C-alpha cells in the first residue's frame, strides 16, 4: 500500500508568504490543493504535513476529502523540512515501514506524467542537471530512518540514500521549484 506525503510545512521565508497556500498552478486551487489533486490518483491514502502556523487553514481546505489526513510537525523534529514530515508520518500513523510518494507544494508544472515515472519504483526526479529530491517515491523503515537520525544525518538526500532511491532523468521538461516570487515570472 503506497501512501502520499505532501510537504506543506515549510517556512517559505524566501517567498515571504506561505507557498502551500499560494496559487502557482491555478487561480482556483491553492498549491496544497493542487498538489493533492495530482498525487491522490497514485496513492491509497495521502497525508499533508503542515507546520503549526498553517495547520488550521490547511485542515479547513481538506475537512471533507476522503483518503486524506492533515498532520502537523511532531516534537522533537519540528521545522526540519521534509525530515519533520517523515518523522510526523511515522508518529501519526504508527507504521514501522513507509512506502511513500512524496511531493512538495512548491513546484510549478507538476503533473501526472512526472508522477507516473516514479509511481512504481524508489526514485526521485531530475530535470536536466537539476535534482528534485522532494518529488520522490521512497520505501524506508522507521528503524532505518531513526538510525539515520542517530547518526546526525538530517538532510533529505540522506533519506533518499538510505531508501536506495534511483534517479529518473527527464529531459526538456519545464518543472520549476519556486523559492522566490520572482521565480514565477
N, C-alpha and C positions, 0 to 999 in steps of 0.2 A: 504494500500500500504506500503510495507516494503522497506526501503532504506538500503543501506550498508554504513558503515563508516569505512574506512581503516585508521588506526593510523600510519602515516608515518612521523610525525613531531617531533619526539624525538631528543634529542641532541646526543645520542649514545656516551656519554662521556666515559663510562667504556669500550665500544667496540673499541673505538679510531678511528672509521670511521663510516660513515652513514650506519646504519643497513638496512634501507629501500632500499638502492642501492647496498647492498652486495648480495651474492649468496649463501644462506644456502641450498636451496632445489633443485636447478638445476644450471647447469653451464650456461644455455642459458638465463633464466629469472632472473631479479633482484627480490629481496624479495617482493617489492611492486607489481611487475607484477604478480608474483606467487600468492600472496595474492588476488589480483583482480580476477585472473583466478578461484580461489577456491570459492570466495564469490559471484561473479556475477550470477551464476545459482540460487541463493537463494533470490535475491532481484530484485526489479523493476528498481532501479537506484542506482548507487554507487558514493560516494564522497570520495576522497582521501585527507585527511588532512595533510598538509605539514607545514614546517617552512619556514622562509624567505631564508634560505641557500639552501634548496633542491627543492624549488618550481619550479624553471625554468627547472631543469633537469627532474623532475617527469612529468611536463606538456609535455615535449617533448616525453616522453615514451608513453603517452596516447593521443596524439593530434588527433588521428582518431578513438578512441574507443567509440562506441555508448553506451549510458546509463551510462557513466562515466564522472564525473567532478572533477577537481582538485581545492581544496580550500586551502587558506593559513590562518594561525592563525590570528585572528582579535583582535584588542585592545578592551578592556583593558586586556583581558586574553590571553597573549602570553607566551609561554614557561611554561605552566602549565600541560603538558602531555595531557591525554585524556580529561580533563576538557576543555582545549583550543579547542580541536577538536569538542566537542559537542557545545560549545559556537559558534564557527565559523559556524557549520552546521546550527544552528538556525539563525544566522545573514545572511548567504548567501542564504538560501532557503526562508526565510520569513515565515516558517511554525511555527505554535503555538503548534503543537503536533508532537512528533517524535516516529516512530516505526522503530527502527534501529537494524540491526545486526552489531555488532562492532567487528573488528578484527585487532589486531596489526600485524605489519610486522616482528616482531622479534621471530616468532615461527618456529621451525623445526618440520616437520612431520604433519602439519595441513592438513586435508583432508575433503572431503565431508561427510564422515561418522560422524565426530565430529560435523560439522556444522548442519547436519540434526537433531541432538539431541536437538538443541536449535531453530530451524527454526520456530517452531510454538508455542513457549512459552517464557515468560520473564524469562530468566535464564542465568547463567554463568556456565562454565565448571570447574570441579575439578577432577584431576587425582590423585588417592591415597589421600595423605594428602596435596597436592599442589593445591591451588585455582588458576585458570587462569581467573582473572577478566576481562582481555581485549579480551576474547573470550566470547561474550555475546549477548543477544538479549534484548533490553530494550524498554519499552514504557513509555515515560515521556513527560509531557507538559513543554513548555518553562516557564510558571508561576511557576511550582513546582521546576524546575531547578534554576530559579532566586531566589526563596525563600531559597533554599538550600545555594546558594552563599551568600545571605544576612546574613545568619546565620553562615558564615565563615566556611562552610563545603566544603573544596576544594579537598577531596580525591575521587578517582574514586569509591571506596567502598561505599561512601555516595550516589553517583548516583544510584548504584545498590540497595541500601536500599530504596531510595526514589521511585525507579521504582518497588519495591516489587519483586525483582528477586529471583527465586528459584535457588538451586544448582543442577546441573546434575552431578552425580558421574560417573566416568569411571575408571574401574579397569584394570590394566595390559595394559596400552597404553603408548607408548613411545613418549609423547608430550613434547617438550622441549622448554622453553623460553631461548633465547640466550642473555646473558648480556655481556659476555667477549668472546674474540676469542677462549680462551681455552675451552669454553663450547661446541664448535663444535666437540671436539675430543671424 
